[in-house]
Amino acid sequence: MDTDFVFLTEGHAMWSDMLMQILQDNDIPCIACPVQSTRPAIYSGLPKGVNIFVPAHKKSQAEEILKGFFSNEESQQSQ
């Protein structure tokens, strides 16, 4: 079995937590790694970015979930 993890997406920590829960609910393991910020310390109160990685053999399934996640988010914002 392929155990190499590949990059899926980057987002804010709160958004990433929701996406990771959805991935895990669909039996897709995932790893979150904080994005190293180059912003000055004055901006340290802004939400931190997170990179999400999934197993290479599950990436296409994760991308479909990611597309659905964004379409649901966009439809809720337009209401």
Backbone as a chain_set.jsonl record, in Angstrom:
{"seq": "MDTDFVFLTEGHAMWSDMLMQILQDNDIPCIACPVQSTRPAIYSGLPKGVNIFVPAHKKSQAEEILKGFFSNEESQQSQ", "coords": {"N": [[0.847, -1.183, 0.0], [0.479, 2.249, -0.762], [2.048, 4.666, 1.103], [2.821, 7.248, 0.942], [2.401, 10.651, 1.554], [0.733, 13.403, 0.051], [0.465, 16.846, -0.985], [-2.633, 18.479, -0.501], [-4.223, 20.857, -0.053], [-4.25, 24.321, 1.104], [-5.253, 26.251, 3.886], [-7.002, 28.406, 6.244], [-6.702, 27.814, 9.773], [-9.142, 27.149, 11.195], [-10.952, 26.557, 9.086], [-9.51, 24.479, 7.934], [-9.62, 22.555, 9.95], [-12.328, 21.812, 9.834], [-12.466, 20.729, 7.232], [-10.637, 18.61, 7.471], [-11.976, 16.973, 9.294], [-14.146, 16.167, 7.738], [-12.781, 14.758, 5.734], [-11.669, 12.664, 7.286], [-14.033, 11.475, 8.161], [-14.729, 10.273, 5.829], [-12.999, 8.204, 5.579], [-10.39, 8.987, 4.87], [-7.196, 9.413, 5.636], [-5.419, 12.181, 7.041], [-3.012, 14.818, 7.277], [-2.037, 17.693, 9.026], [-0.053, 20.535, 8.619], [1.401, 23.357, 10.004], [1.688, 26.471, 8.295], [4.594, 28.217, 7.675], [4.936, 31.485, 8.53], [5.868, 34.557, 6.971], [5.221, 37.007, 7.724], [5.396, 40.163, 9.449], [5.751, 40.45, 13.036], [3.688, 42.035, 14.02], [1.388, 41.218, 12.743], [0.734, 38.837, 13.887], [-1.627, 38.066, 15.126], [-3.401, 37.23, 13.23], [-5.284, 34.573, 11.651], [-3.652, 31.443, 11.436], [-2.168, 29.757, 8.682], [-2.681, 26.489, 7.266], [-1.298, 23.596, 5.89], [-2.649, 20.839, 4.217], [-2.248, 17.393, 3.953], [-2.678, 14.311, 2.217], [-2.906, 10.696, 1.75], [-1.255, 9.547, -1.201], [-2.649, 7.733, -2.837], [-5.256, 8.316, -2.221], [-5.77, 10.838, -3.047], [-7.326, 11.765, -5.3], [-9.942, 11.163, -4.505], [-10.066, 12.756, -2.215], [-9.82, 15.279, -3.411], [-12.259, 15.474, -4.753], [-14.0, 15.598, -2.584], [-13.083, 17.978, -1.499], [-13.828, 19.8, -3.542], [-16.632, 19.59, -3.318], [-16.9, 20.544, -0.734], [-16.168, 23.246, -1.016], [-18.175, 24.088, -2.822], [-20.486, 23.811, -1.288], [-19.921, 25.669, 0.707], [-19.85, 28.066, -0.778], [-22.514, 28.205, -1.727], [-23.899, 28.556, 0.64], [-23.009, 31.082, 1.392], [-24.146, 32.699, -0.526], [-26.802, 32.803, 0.086]], "CA": [[0.0, 0.0, 0.0], [1.2, 3.509, -0.863], [1.904, 5.453, 2.329], [3.325, 8.595, 0.718], [1.402, 11.711, 1.651], [0.911, 14.475, -0.923], [-0.238, 18.083, -0.666], [-3.997, 18.619, -0.997], [-4.644, 22.26, -0.078], [-3.868, 25.174, 2.229], [-6.344, 27.099, 4.348], [-6.911, 28.875, 7.631], [-6.781, 26.717, 10.736], [-10.52, 26.744, 11.487], [-11.443, 25.94, 7.855], [-8.787, 23.219, 7.769], [-10.166, 21.608, 10.93], [-13.599, 21.295, 9.305], [-12.163, 19.876, 6.082], [-9.993, 17.381, 7.953], [-13.013, 16.125, 9.889], [-14.897, 15.582, 6.62], [-11.91, 13.746, 5.126], [-11.591, 11.523, 8.197], [-15.342, 10.819, 8.127], [-14.763, 9.525, 4.574], [-11.885, 7.25, 5.645], [-9.186, 9.518, 4.233], [-6.28, 9.956, 6.634], [-4.854, 13.462, 6.632], [-2.027, 15.429, 8.171], [-1.994, 19.154, 8.93], [1.226, 21.151, 8.976], [1.293, 24.817, 9.993], [2.458, 27.202, 7.293], [5.514, 29.174, 8.273], [4.595, 32.833, 8.076], [6.943, 35.535, 6.843], [4.64, 38.298, 8.105], [5.963, 40.76, 10.66], [5.111, 40.06, 14.295], [2.473, 42.827, 14.249], [0.262, 40.493, 12.174], [0.681, 37.497, 14.47], [-2.975, 37.758, 15.576], [-4.192, 36.7, 12.123], [-5.343, 33.11, 11.644], [-2.52, 30.765, 10.836], [-2.46, 28.859, 7.579], [-2.376, 25.085, 7.483], [-1.234, 22.744, 4.712], [-3.242, 19.527, 4.464], [-1.687, 16.324, 3.141], [-3.432, 13.052, 2.219], [-2.168, 9.643, 1.046], [-1.265, 9.729, -2.659], [-3.689, 6.901, -3.462], [-6.578, 8.852, -1.856], [-5.829, 12.253, -3.406], [-8.446, 12.099, -6.194], [-11.148, 11.13, -3.678], [-10.0, 13.944, -1.36], [-10.087, 16.451, -4.246], [-13.707, 15.518, -4.981], [-14.591, 16.075, -1.324], [-12.7, 19.387, -1.404], [-14.703, 20.528, -4.467], [-17.949, 19.621, -2.693], [-16.791, 21.396, 0.452], [-16.206, 24.628, -1.49], [-19.473, 24.411, -3.424], [-21.434, 23.987, -0.174], [-19.58, 26.924, 1.379], [-20.263, 29.166, -1.653], [-23.972, 28.289, -1.789], [-24.373, 29.103, 1.912], [-22.692, 32.503, 1.428], [-25.008, 33.43, -1.448], [-28.18, 32.811, 0.587]], "C": [[0.89, 1.243, 0.0], [0.972, 4.322, 0.411], [2.498, 6.844, 2.183], [2.18, 9.593, 0.798], [1.761, 12.813, 0.669], [0.063, 15.675, -0.51], [-1.628, 18.08, -1.287], [-4.37, 20.092, -1.136], [-4.075, 23.001, 1.124], [-5.065, 26.029, 2.606], [-6.092, 27.583, 5.756], [-7.195, 27.715, 8.579], [-8.212, 26.243, 10.98], [-11.138, 26.017, 10.283], [-10.808, 24.568, 7.671], [-9.294, 22.158, 8.736], [-11.466, 20.986, 10.424], [-13.351, 20.336, 8.144], [-11.547, 18.558, 6.534], [-11.008, 16.436, 8.585], [-13.82, 15.434, 8.795], [-14.072, 14.494, 5.945], [-11.856, 12.487, 5.991], [-12.916, 10.754, 8.241], [-15.507, 9.964, 6.869], [-13.573, 8.572, 4.458], [-10.661, 7.684, 4.85], [-8.301, 10.091, 5.336], [-5.713, 11.283, 6.133], [-3.924, 13.984, 7.723], [-2.073, 16.933, 7.943], [-0.634, 19.642, 9.4], [1.066, 22.659, 8.92], [2.187, 25.425, 8.916], [3.341, 28.195, 8.025], [5.242, 30.549, 7.684], [5.842, 33.703, 7.99], [6.437, 36.929, 7.197], [5.313, 38.842, 9.353], [5.143, 40.383, 11.9], [3.82, 40.818, 14.56], [1.227, 42.1, 13.739], [0.045, 39.122, 12.811], [-0.707, 37.113, 14.98], [-3.863, 37.191, 14.478], [-4.213, 35.179, 12.169], [-4.165, 32.519, 10.903], [-2.997, 29.881, 9.695], [-2.019, 27.44, 7.909], [-2.339, 24.39, 6.125], [-1.809, 21.386, 5.086], [-2.682, 18.54, 3.453], [-2.535, 15.067, 3.305], [-2.586, 11.98, 1.537], [-2.327, 9.813, -0.468], [-2.397, 8.943, -3.309], [-5.105, 7.366, -3.134], [-6.767, 10.293, -2.336], [-7.027, 12.578, -4.291], [-9.768, 12.094, -5.428], [-11.2, 12.371, -2.784], [-10.287, 15.213, -2.157], [-11.579, 16.581, -4.549], [-14.429, 16.042, -3.74], [-14.309, 17.566, -1.166], [-13.573, 20.245, -2.318], [-16.104, 20.666, -3.881], [-17.983, 20.536, -1.486], [-16.875, 22.855, 0.043], [-17.554, 24.979, -2.08], [-20.541, 24.594, -2.355], [-21.194, 25.318, 0.517], [-20.048, 28.123, 0.55], [-21.771, 29.316, -1.699], [-24.543, 28.841, -0.487], [-24.113, 30.603, 1.994], [-23.622, 33.301, 0.533], [-26.461, 33.496, -0.979], [-28.428, 34.016, 1.467]], "O": [[1.919, 1.284, 0.674], [-0.168, 4.632, 0.757], [2.666, 7.552, 3.176], [1.127, 9.402, 0.189], [2.935, 13.125, 0.473], [-0.923, 15.539, 0.215], [-1.791, 17.725, -2.455], [-4.784, 20.53, -2.21], [-3.502, 22.402, 2.034], [-5.807, 26.48, 1.734], [-5.098, 27.221, 6.385], [-7.86, 26.749, 8.206], [-8.464, 25.039, 10.972], [-11.776, 24.977, 10.449], [-11.483, 23.609, 7.297], [-9.386, 20.985, 8.375], [-11.682, 19.782, 10.565], [-13.95, 19.262, 8.078], [-11.908, 17.499, 6.02], [-10.904, 15.22, 8.423], [-14.143, 14.252, 8.911], [-14.596, 13.429, 5.618], [-11.982, 11.374, 5.482], [-12.921, 9.528, 8.346], [-16.322, 9.042, 6.842], [-13.192, 8.182, 3.354], [-9.981, 6.862, 4.235], [-8.616, 11.134, 5.907], [-5.551, 11.475, 4.928], [-4.038, 13.643, 8.9], [-2.138, 17.393, 6.803], [-0.13, 19.219, 10.44], [0.638, 23.194, 7.898], [3.294, 24.95, 8.665], [2.875, 28.928, 8.897], [5.314, 30.739, 6.47], [6.749, 33.603, 8.816], [7.141, 37.918, 6.994], [5.75, 38.078, 10.213], [3.966, 40.038, 11.791], [2.94, 40.307, 15.253], [0.128, 42.334, 14.242], [-0.755, 38.331, 12.311], [-0.947, 35.935, 15.245], [-4.964, 36.719, 14.76], [-3.273, 34.559, 12.666], [-3.737, 33.035, 9.87], [-4.095, 29.327, 9.741], [-1.115, 27.218, 8.715], [-3.238, 24.573, 5.304], [-1.496, 20.845, 6.146], [-2.645, 18.812, 2.253], [-3.048, 14.789, 4.389], [-1.643, 12.31, 0.817], [-3.399, 10.177, -0.952], [-3.038, 9.437, -4.236], [-6.063, 6.857, -3.715], [-7.801, 10.904, -2.068], [-7.692, 13.586, -4.054], [-10.627, 12.938, -5.68], [-12.263, 12.968, -2.615], [-10.927, 16.131, -1.644], [-12.103, 17.694, -4.594], [-15.361, 16.839, -3.847], [-15.182, 18.328, -0.751], [-14.017, 21.317, -1.906], [-16.698, 21.742, -3.941], [-18.976, 21.223, -1.244], [-17.581, 23.633, 0.685], [-18.04, 26.087, -1.856], [-21.416, 25.449, -2.501], [-22.142, 26.019, 0.874], [-20.581, 29.086, 1.1], [-22.273, 30.44, -1.709], [-25.566, 29.526, -0.506], [-24.902, 31.331, 2.597], [-23.869, 34.475, 0.806], [-27.271, 34.186, -1.599], [-29.533, 34.189, 1.979]]}, "num_chains": 1, "name": "protein.A"}
